[in-house]
Amino acid sequence: MRPAPGTTHTEPRTARTSRAVARTARTTDRLVRVAGRTARTAHRLTRTTDRNTATTRTEESPMSIMSTFSAAALPRRTAARLVAGIVAVAALTGPGASLATAGEAPAARTAAKLRTAPAAADWPTLRAGGRGTSVTALQHLLNSRGQSLTVDGSFGPATTAGVKAFQRANRLAVDGVVGAGTWSRLVTTLRDGAKGPAVKAAQTLLKARGQAVAVDGAFTAAVAAKVGAFQKSAGLAADGVVGAKTWAALLSGTPSGGDRAALAKQILAQKQIVLATVHPGGKHAGSTARQNILDTANGKGALTSPWGDKPNRRVALDPRMLNGLLKLRTQYGYRISVSEIVGGDHSGNSRHYAGIAFDITHINGQHVGSGAPHKQFMAACKKLGAPEVLGPGDAGHGRHVHCGWSR
């Protein structure tokens, strides 16, 4: 038991403490080393303290008692062991006063921060050579931090230099690559009344995600309403405030819960994703790539063509496939033309008929098989989760790239 207020520590208590010190010293070499440093610090802090006060203190924590010992009066190792013993007793008699407990609070706070911050996977990774909406938003955000970049959606040398300057100023790894650490320092919380380049970044992303907003740098009540609408589709708290989680969702372009209608709307908002309105091998307006996405945005299934192996069927497009198609533009910056999704004529067991594949004929304005960067594009499809990726060099795919997801 602790002594009552107004009393002093008794001899039996001192004896028990001594035995605890001895046991701890024999079994805890690491703690001894830490305690040695603590003892030296305590000595510096208490040089003017009367060493005899330790015998008359009342209702003090073990940490308070420890501060009254002078390391100069004892050999260093003995002092270290004495402090280690007091720490051990503190752990048994009062966790609130022990060094171990004192060390747990920062760790707990760190863990709490890790739990509340968006996970690394929620943030896209941008680097030199990237293009698209996310790069445009990045440039606006860098300008909000004092840069003077041309906002063109192209991650060139100037943007790389701007990223490195920001990373250096914020004591981050200076590699010019924008990952979770850089994004989390770069974004800022926006709400009704905010103005400036950071608001333009949010408006750019909202527009790309299917929300009708002007990119004018003014966060009005109307913008807050659009933010709330996006948050609702993404499974976030619809408060109209752009915080870290909303930034991450806007940048990743992935509505929570695999909302296929929201994804389809975002695809339709991307002018650099061209969806075919005709078929290479037949006429049927209801099953073109564009109509497949329009039907999905309106909550309906995508329609197969009447001449296919599985004619005139409504198919639910897979959110993984839709997300992959969207990210080829927003994350990788490709300008693409989609020739077919579930429409057209394919092999009997094609993934197209399952709503998990699409075909691409043009990449960055060039036809596949005639100078388009199909190898890099195919690698991007695989990184986005498509296990079946076919293109030039594969039978029947000399003029288009096929990206299919697992069944």
C-alpha positions in Angstrom: 0.0 0.0 0.0 1.0 3.6 -0.5 1.7 5.6 2.7 -1.1 7.9 3.7 -0.7 11.7 3.1 1.4 13.3 5.8 3.4 10.2 6.6 6.9 9.1 5.5 8.0 6.0 3.8 8.8 3.2 6.3 11.9 1.0 6.7 10.1 -2.2 5.6 9.1 -0.5 2.4 12.7 0.5 1.8 13.8 -3.0 2.4 11.3 -4.4 -0.1 12.4 -1.8 -2.6 16.0 -2.9 -2.2 15.2 -6.5 -2.9 13.2 -5.5 -6.0 16.3 -3.5 -7.1 18.5 -6.5 -6.8 16.2 -8.8 -8.7 15.7 -6.2 -11.5 19.4 -5.5 -11.8 20.2 -9.2 -12.4 17.6 -9.8 -15.0 17.1 -6.5 -16.9 20.4 -5.4 -18.6 18.6 -3.3 -21.2 16.5 -1.5 -18.6 19.7 -0.8 -16.7 21.3 1.0 -19.6 18.2 3.1 -20.1 18.0 3.8 -16.4 21.6 4.8 -16.4 20.9 7.6 -18.8 17.8 8.6 -16.8 19.9 8.8 -13.6 22.4 11.1 -15.3 19.6 13.3 -16.5 18.0 13.3 -13.0 21.4 14.3 -11.6 21.6 17.4 -13.8 18.1 18.4 -13.0 18.5 18.0 -9.2 22.0 19.2 -8.4 20.5 21.8 -6.0 18.0 19.5 -4.3 18.7 18.3 -0.8 19.4 14.6 -1.0 17.9 14.1 2.4 14.4 15.1 1.4 13.8 11.6 0.0 13.2 10.4 3.6 10.5 13.0 4.4 8.4 13.2 1.3 4.7 12.5 1.5 2.5 10.6 -1.0 4.9 11.1 -3.9 5.0 9.1 -7.2 8.1 6.9 -7.8 9.1 9.3 -10.5 9.3 12.1 -7.9 11.3 10.0 -5.5 13.7 9.0 -8.3 14.4 12.7 -9.1 15.9 13.3 -5.6 18.7 10.8 -5.9 22.1 12.2 -6.9 24.1 10.0 -9.3 27.3 11.6 -8.0 26.8 9.9 -4.6 26.8 6.4 -6.1 28.8 4.5 -8.8 27.0 4.9 -12.1 26.0 1.2 -12.4 24.7 1.2 -8.8 22.7 4.3 -9.5 21.3 2.8 -12.7 20.2 -0.3 -10.8 18.6 1.7 -8.1 16.6 3.7 -10.7 15.7 0.4 -12.5 14.4 -1.0 -9.2 12.2 2.1 -8.6 10.9 1.7 -12.2 10.0 -1.9 -11.5 8.3 -1.0 -8.2 6.4 1.8 -10.0 5.1 -0.7 -12.6 3.7 -2.8 -9.7 2.4 0.0 -7.5 1.2 2.7 -9.9 1.1 2.4 -13.6 0.3 6.1 -14.0 3.7 7.0 -12.5 5.9 4.4 -14.2 8.3 5.1 -17.1 6.8 2.3 -19.0 3.4 3.9 -18.8 4.8 7.3 -19.7 6.2 5.7 -22.9 2.8 4.2 -23.8 1.0 7.5 -24.3 2.9 8.7 -27.3 2.7 5.2 -28.9 -1.1 5.2 -28.3 -1.4 8.6 -29.9 0.7 7.5 -32.9 -1.5 4.4 -33.3 -4.6 6.6 -33.2 -3.2 8.8 -35.9 -2.5 5.8 -38.1 -6.0 4.5 -37.6 -7.6 7.8 -38.6 -5.4 8.8 -41.5 -6.2 7.4 -44.9 -4.2 4.3 -45.7 -1.3 4.5 -48.1 -3.3 2.5 -50.7 -6.0 5.2 -50.7 -3.7 7.8 -52.3 -2.5 7.5 -55.9 1.2 7.6 -56.7 2.2 10.2 -59.3 5.6 10.6 -60.8 7.4 12.2 -63.8 5.7 11.3 -67.1 2.2 11.1 -65.6 -0.8 12.9 -67.1 -4.4 13.5 -66.2 -6.8 15.0 -63.7 -4.8 14.0 -60.6 -1.7 15.8 -62.0 -3.8 18.9 -62.7 -5.0 18.8 -59.0 -1.4 18.3 -57.9 -0.3 21.4 -59.7 -3.1 23.5 -58.2 -2.1 22.2 -54.8 1.5 23.0 -55.3 0.6 26.5 -56.4 -1.5 26.8 -53.2 1.8 26.2 -51.3 3.7 29.0 -53.0 4.7 27.4 -56.3 4.1 29.1 -59.7 3.5 26.1 -62.0 1.7 26.1 -65.3 -1.4 23.9 -64.8 -1.5 21.6 -67.8 -2.0 18.1 -66.3 1.4 17.0 -67.4 4.0 15.8 -64.8 7.1 17.3 -66.5 10.4 18.7 -65.2 8.9 21.8 -63.7 6.3 19.8 -61.7 9.0 17.4 -60.6 11.1 20.3 -59.3 8.0 21.8 -57.5 7.4 18.5 -55.8 11.0 18.2 -54.7 11.0 21.7 -53.3 7.8 21.0 -51.3 9.2 17.7 -50.0 12.5 19.4 -49.0 10.6 22.2 -47.2 8.5 19.6 -45.3 11.4 17.3 -44.4 10.1 14.5 -46.6 12.1 12.1 -48.8 13.1 14.3 -51.7 12.4 11.9 -54.6 10.0 13.9 -56.8 7.4 11.1 -56.4 4.0 12.0 -54.9 2.9 9.2 -52.6 0.9 9.1 -49.4 3.4 11.1 -47.3 3.5 13.9 -49.8 -0.2 14.0 -50.4 -1.1 14.1 -46.7 1.2 17.2 -46.2 0.1 18.8 -49.4 -3.7 18.8 -49.1 -5.6 21.2 -46.8 -9.1 21.1 -45.3 -11.6 23.1 -47.4 -15.1 24.3 -46.5 -17.6 26.9 -47.5 -15.9 30.3 -48.0 -12.5 29.0 -48.9 -10.8 30.5 -52.0 -7.6 29.9 -54.1 -5.7 27.2 -56.0 -6.5 24.4 -53.5 -10.2 25.0 -54.2 -9.5 24.7 -57.9 -7.8 21.4 -57.2 -10.9 20.1 -55.4 -13.2 21.5 -58.1 -11.1 19.8 -60.9 -11.4 16.5 -59.1 -15.2 16.9 -58.4 -15.8 17.7 -62.1 -13.8 14.6 -63.1 -15.9 12.5 -60.7 -19.2 13.5 -62.4 -20.1 16.6 -60.3 -21.1 19.7 -62.3 -18.9 22.4 -60.9 -17.0 25.3 -62.4 -13.3 25.5 -61.7 -13.1 29.1 -60.4 -11.4 28.7 -57.0 -14.4 29.8 -55.0 -15.8 27.3 -52.4 -19.5 28.3 -52.4 -22.5 26.7 -50.8 -23.2 25.1 -54.2 -19.7 23.5 -54.2 -20.2 22.2 -50.7 -23.4 20.5 -51.9 -21.5 18.8 -54.7 -18.8 17.7 -52.2 -21.6 16.2 -50.1 -23.1 14.4 -53.1 -19.6 12.9 -53.9 -19.1 12.0 -50.3 -22.4 10.2 -50.2 -21.5 8.2 -53.3 -18.1 7.4 -51.8 -19.5 6.1 -48.5 -18.1 9.1 -46.5 -19.8 11.4 -44.0 -21.6 13.9 -46.3 -20.6 17.1 -44.4 -19.6 19.1 -47.5 -16.0 19.6 -46.1 -13.0 18.4 -48.1 -10.8 16.7 -45.5 -8.1 14.1 -45.9 -10.5 11.2 -46.5 -12.4 13.1 -49.1 -9.2 14.3 -50.8 -8.0 10.6 -51.0 -11.3 9.5 -52.4 -11.3 12.3 -55.0 -7.8 11.6 -56.0 -8.2 7.8 -56.2 -11.4 8.1 -58.2 -12.9 5.0 -56.5 -16.4 5.3 -54.9 -16.6 3.2 -51.8 -18.5 0.0 -52.0 -18.0 -0.5 -55.8 -20.8 1.8 -56.9 -20.9 1.0 -60.6 -23.4 3.8 -61.4 -21.1 6.4 -59.8 -18.0 5.0 -61.6 -19.9 5.0 -65.0 -20.8 8.7 -64.4 -17.1 9.5 -63.7 -16.1 7.7 -66.9 -18.6 9.7 -68.9 -17.2 12.9 -67.4 -13.7 12.1 -68.8 -13.4 13.7 -72.2 -10.2 11.8 -72.9 -12.0 8.4 -72.5 -13.7 8.1 -75.9 -16.5 5.5 -76.0 -17.4 4.0 -79.4 -20.9 4.8 -80.7 -20.6 2.1 -83.5 -19.5 -1.5 -83.7 -16.6 -2.6 -86.0 -18.7 -5.6 -87.2 -22.4 -4.6 -87.1 -25.0 -2.0 -86.3 -26.8 -1.9 -83.0 -27.0 1.4 -81.1 -28.2 -0.2 -77.9 -25.0 -2.2 -77.3 -22.2 0.2 -78.2 -19.5 0.9 -75.6 -20.9 4.4 -74.9 -24.5 3.0 -74.5 -23.1 0.3 -72.1 -21.7 3.0 -69.9 -24.8 5.3 -70.2 -27.1 2.4 -69.2 -24.8 1.6 -66.2 -24.9 5.2 -65.1 -28.7 5.1 -65.2 -28.8 1.9 -63.0 -29.4 -0.6 -65.8 -27.4 -3.5 -67.1 -25.3 -3.1 -70.2 -26.8 -4.8 -73.3 -25.0 -7.4 -75.5 -25.3 -7.3 -79.3 -28.0 -9.4 -81.1 -25.3 -11.2 -83.3 -23.1 -12.2 -80.4 -22.8 -15.7 -78.8 -25.0 -14.4 -75.9 -27.4 -12.0 -77.6 -29.6 -9.3 -76.2 -28.7 -9.8 -72.5 -28.4 -7.3 -69.8 -25.1 -7.6 -67.9 -24.0 -5.8 -64.8 -20.6 -4.2 -65.4 -18.1 -5.2 -62.7 -16.9 -2.2 -60.6 -13.3 -3.5 -60.7 -13.3 -3.2 -64.5 -14.9 0.2 -64.4 -12.5 1.4 -61.9 -9.6 0.1 -64.0 -10.9 1.9 -67.1 -11.2 5.1 -65.1 -7.8 4.9 -63.5 -6.1 4.3 -66.8 -7.0 8.0 -67.4 -7.0 9.6 -64.0 -4.0 7.8 -62.5 -1.9 6.9 -65.5 -2.9 9.7 -67.8 -3.7 7.7 -70.9 -6.0 9.1 -73.6 -8.0 6.1 -74.8 -10.7 4.9 -77.2 -12.9 2.0 -76.0 -14.2 -0.1 -78.9 -16.2 -2.7 -77.0 -17.4 -3.7 -73.5 -20.2 -6.3 -73.5 -21.4 -5.6 -77.1 -19.9 -6.9 -80.3 -18.9 -10.5 -81.2 -16.5 -12.4 -79.0 -15.6 -16.0 -78.3 -18.3 -18.0 -76.5 -16.7 -17.9 -73.1 -15.4 -14.3 -73.4 -15.1 -12.1 -70.3 -16.8 -9.4 -72.3 -20.1 -11.2 -71.8 -19.5 -11.3 -68.1 -19.1 -7.5 -67.9 -15.4 -7.8 -66.8 -13.5 -6.8 -70.0 -13.1 -4.0 -72.5 -11.1 -3.5 -75.7 -8.9 -0.4 -76.5 -8.1 0.6 -80.1 -6.3 3.9 -79.6 -3.8 5.1 -76.9 -2.7 8.7 -76.8 -4.1 9.3 -80.2 -2.3 6.4 -81.9 -3.8 3.2 -83.1 -2.8 0.0 -81.3 -0.3 -1.8 -83.6 0.7 1.5 -85.3 2.9 3.2 -82.8 0.7 3.3 -79.7 2.6 2.6 -76.4 0.7 -0.7 -75.9 3.3 -2.5 -73.8 3.3 0.2 -71.1 -0.5 0.4 -71.3 -0.8 -3.4 -70.9 1.5 -3.3 -67.9 -0.8 -0.6 -66.4 -3.8 -2.8 -66.9 -2.1 -5.6 -65.0 -1.2 -3.3 -62.2 -4.9 -2.3 -61.9 -5.8 -6.0 -61.4 -6.6 -7.4 -64.8 -5.1 -10.9 -65.1 -6.1 -11.3 -68.7 -4.3 -8.7 -70.9 -3.8 -9.3 -74.6 -2.4 -7.2 -77.4 -0.1 -7.1 -80.4 1.8 -10.4 -80.4 -1.3 -12.3 -79.2 -3.5 -14.1 -81.7 -6.4 -12.0 -82.8 -5.2 -8.9 -80.9 -2.9 -7.2 -83.4 -5.0 -4.0 -83.5 -6.4 -3.7 -80.0 -5.6 -4.3 -76.4 -8.0 -6.5 -74.3 -8.1 -6.0 -70.5 -10.1 -8.6 -68.6 -10.7 -9.1 -64.8 -11.1 -12.3 -63.0 -14.5 -14.0 -62.9 
